[in-house]
Amino acid sequence: MRFRMLMIAGALAVLPAAAEAQEGAGQPACAATDTSLPPEMAGWKAKADLAAAAQAAELCKAELALGHATTVTLRHTPDVSYAAQPEKPGGAAGYGGMLALTVKDAGTYRIALSSGAWIDVLNGKTTVASTTHGHGPTCSTIRKIVDFPLEPGRYVIQLSANADPAIAVMAWRQP
């Protein structure tokens, strides 16, 4: 009986180390910095401030500049009148808002976020389907990157279901 208790105690002592190893598997052991971003993401390092639009009439003051990161101040979800119902609107405690994006050349455009907020890109009231979803570079503050095929025109970027009242956003055209 004593031997059995020692075996169980030994196994239990190993479990936390095994759990830590599994949690850390594939995860980098680094602090989130933006020192080694690829050239197309260089604009992520310096961020301007911008307030998200809470209604379509405010979009002229919420223009996202391609290739330049912006720290966007979001609104409580109930205070936002989205141009179209977001696919994932989030709850009353969440944050969201809208940004305008003007595209001059057709291509694949990437939108990077510092958190896991939901992104809808609208052409008028029609949602543009994303083509790829991914994460930012290892050890960066970019959490999410989503690709959209866009034609020349003006688009509305709807951000929803964010846990915080601010988010960093950057859009750029893929070469």
Beta strands, then each sheet from edge to edge (+ up, - down):
strand 1: 47-51
strand 2: 69-73
strand 3: 75-76
strand 4: 95-103
strand 5: 107-113
strand 6: 118-123
strand 7: 126-128
strand 8: 132-134
strand 9: 144-150
strand 10: 153-162
strand 11: 166-173
sheet 1: 1+ 2+ 11- 5+ 9- 8+
sheet 2: 3+ 4- 10+ 6- 7+
end
